[in-house]
Amino acid sequence: VSVERFKTLADRARKRLADLGCGNVEVLVGDGFALPEMGTFDRILVTASMAELPQALLDRLDPDGVMIAPIGPANGRQTLLRVHRVGDGFETKPLVDVRFVPAIPGIAREL
């Protein structure tokens, strides 16, 4: 699942993924803080930084699932984390320092 904040970006992503033959990705309009109910996933890749991982994303990770996400302040050093769901908890491993655009909570736009 790819979640885009703007409809135009979602439309472009759908087309690009179709052109690449990727039929196993769903593109939604929304944000990473308020996801539509879609169940859980074995892999999640977050492509915008957040100060901390929202519980909404952690709750969507399958048992033994893995999430990769940039965590840290929008105007400072962020770290790409690998989050592995183990039993009732999570193991995190820092991978590399990075700079991503910030995730912005709010209403997705039909632009």
C-alpha positions in Angstrom: 0.0 0.0 0.0 1.2 3.5 -0.9 -0.4 6.4 0.8 -0.2 9.8 -0.9 -1.4 13.1 0.5 -2.5 14.5 -2.9 -4.7 12.9 -5.5 -2.5 14.0 -8.3 0.5 12.2 -6.7 -1.6 9.1 -6.1 -2.7 9.1 -9.8 0.9 9.4 -11.0 2.0 6.7 -8.6 -0.7 4.3 -9.9 0.3 5.0 -13.5 4.0 4.6 -12.8 3.5 1.3 -10.9 1.2 0.0 -13.7 3.8 0.9 -16.3 6.4 -1.0 -14.3 4.1 -4.1 -14.0 3.7 -3.8 -10.3 0.2 -5.1 -9.7 0.6 -5.9 -6.0 0.6 -2.2 -4.7 -2.5 -0.3 -3.8 -2.3 3.5 -3.9 -4.5 5.5 -1.5 -5.1 9.2 -0.8 -4.6 9.9 2.9 -1.8 10.2 5.4 0.3 7.9 7.6 -1.4 9.1 10.8 -5.0 8.2 9.9 -5.0 5.1 7.7 -8.1 3.6 6.2 -9.0 0.2 7.7 -7.2 -2.3 5.5 -5.9 -5.0 7.8 -2.2 -5.7 8.5 0.9 -6.0 6.3 4.1 -8.1 6.4 6.2 -5.2 5.1 5.7 -1.4 5.4 8.1 1.2 3.9 7.6 4.7 5.2 9.0 7.5 2.9 8.4 10.6 5.0 10.0 11.3 8.4 8.2 11.4 11.7 9.5 12.4 15.1 8.3 8.9 16.3 6.4 6.0 14.8 2.6 6.5 15.1 0.9 3.6 16.9 -1.5 3.5 13.8 1.5 2.2 11.7 2.8 -0.2 14.4 -0.7 -1.7 14.7 -0.7 -2.5 11.0 2.4 -4.6 11.1 1.8 -8.4 11.0 3.5 -10.7 13.5 7.1 -11.2 12.4 6.5 -8.2 10.0 9.1 -5.6 9.2 8.8 -1.8 8.8 11.5 0.6 7.5 11.0 4.2 8.5 12.9 7.5 8.8 12.6 8.8 12.4 13.7 12.1 13.7 13.0 15.8 13.6 12.0 17.4 10.3 14.8 20.0 10.5 17.5 17.7 11.9 19.2 14.3 11.6 16.9 11.4 11.0 17.7 7.7 11.3 16.3 5.0 9.0 15.0 2.4 11.5 14.2 -1.3 10.9 11.3 -2.3 13.1 10.6 -6.0 13.5 7.4 -7.1 15.2 8.3 -9.9 17.6 5.6 -11.5 19.8 3.8 -8.6 21.6 6.6 -6.2 21.1 9.0 -4.6 18.6 12.7 -4.8 18.0 14.3 -1.7 16.4 17.6 -1.4 14.7 19.1 1.9 13.4 20.4 1.5 9.8 21.8 4.8 8.5 21.3 8.5 9.1 19.1 10.2 6.4 17.1 13.3 5.5 13.5 12.8 4.3 10.6 15.3 3.9 8.4 15.4 7.0 5.1 13.5 7.2 2.4 16.1 7.8 -0.8 15.0 9.5 -4.0 16.4 8.2 -6.7 16.1 5.6 -5.6 14.7 2.2 -6.3 16.9 -0.7 -8.1 16.2 -4.0 -5.5 18.2 -5.9 
